[in-house]
């Protein structure tokens, strides 16, 4: 099943279009790799996709448990390595909203769900994934 098209208009940019919705994403090479850094780089998107996937899977699990985690957020950092150039480490700090009233057991279930998201499981084992959860009181 085709999900997107990607074109290269030049200037170290790409434009990806999601076929079902028509939504578009522009990527730009980062400043540290000859680009302008005016949009997400492909490795930024990869790292950000990890957090997005984790929050989505947690949201599905929370809904199944009768919990509402609206307002949850994540901060993402990526660390590049050279030889070969690749993402060596991604840190994700997930912050849960104070409105989420859950037990310690619920927290463990949601954390386990996050760590079983498809992006997390698809990243190369050499890519370090450092995930932290903050639960508002």
N, C-alpha and C positions, 0 to 999 in steps of 0.2 A: 504494500500500500504506500503510495507516494504521500509524503507529508509536507514537503516544501520544495521550493526552488531557490537556488542561490546564484546571484550574478555578481560579476566583478566589473564595476564601472571604471575602475582605475584608482590611482592615488592610494593604494594599499587599503582599499575599502571593499566591503562586500554588502550586498543587500539580500536578505533572506525573506521569503514570503511564505507564510503558513497557508497552505492551499485551501483548507476548509474555511478559514475565517477571513483570509486576505490581509491579516495583520503582517506588518513588516518590521524587521529588526536590521539596523545598520551596525556593522562592526568596522572598527578602525584598528590598524596596527598600533600597538602602544609606542609611546615616545622612546622607550628603551630598546625598541626594535624597528627603528627607522620610520615610525608612523607619527601621526598628528595627535593621537590619544584623545580624539574628540568624541568617541563613543566607546561602548564596551569592546574589548578585544575578544577574539575567539576564546582565549583562555580565561578571560573574565567571565564570559558566559558559561563556560564549563564549571567554574567554581561557584558561580551564582546559581546554576542549575542544581547543584548539590543542596544548597539551602532551600531552594524552592521546592524540590522534591521531598525533602525531609518534612517541611511544614505541611505539604499537601497530604502526605501519608499519615502524619500525626493528626491532621484535620479529619481525615476519613475515620481513623480509629476513634478519635474523640467523639465524633458524631455518633458512631456505632455504640459508644459507651454512654450516650446521653449528655455529653459535656460540650460546652461551647468555648472554643479557644480563639474566637474572633479577637483580633488585636495582637496576636502573637507576632513576633518579628525576629529577624536574624541579621547579624552582622557577619560579613564574610571578608576574609583576607586570603590572598594567595601569595605564595613564595616560589619564585622561579629558580631553576637550576640551569647550569650550562653543561655542555658536553655529554649528551645532547641537550639542547634547550628544551625544557619541559617544566610543567608544574610539579614541584617537589613536595609541596605541602599546602593544604587548604585548612584554614581554621574557620569554624562556624560557631558563633555564639547565639544560641536560641534563647530568646527572652519571652517567657510566658506571661500573659496578662494577669493582673491582680483579680480580675473578675472570674478567673478559672478556679473554682473551688473543687479541688480533687485531693484524694488520699495519696499516701506514699505508694501504695500499690498501683493506683492510676498513673502516677508519675513514671514508675518503672515500665508500665505497659506502653506509655506514649514514647518514652525514650527508646525502648526496644523497637517500636514501630519506625521511628526516625532512622535508626541504624540499619534497618532492613529495606530502605527505599531503593528503587532500581538504580538510581545514579550512584549512590554509595557503593552498591554491590558491583557496579560496572566499571568503576575506576580501577586503574592498574594497582596491584598490591604495593608497588613501590611508591605510589603517591600517598604520603602520610595524610591522614584525616584526623584533625584534632577538633572534637566536638564538645562544647560546654553548654549546659542547660542552666538557666536561671529561672527560678520559680518565685514570682512575686508573692508576698505574704499579705 
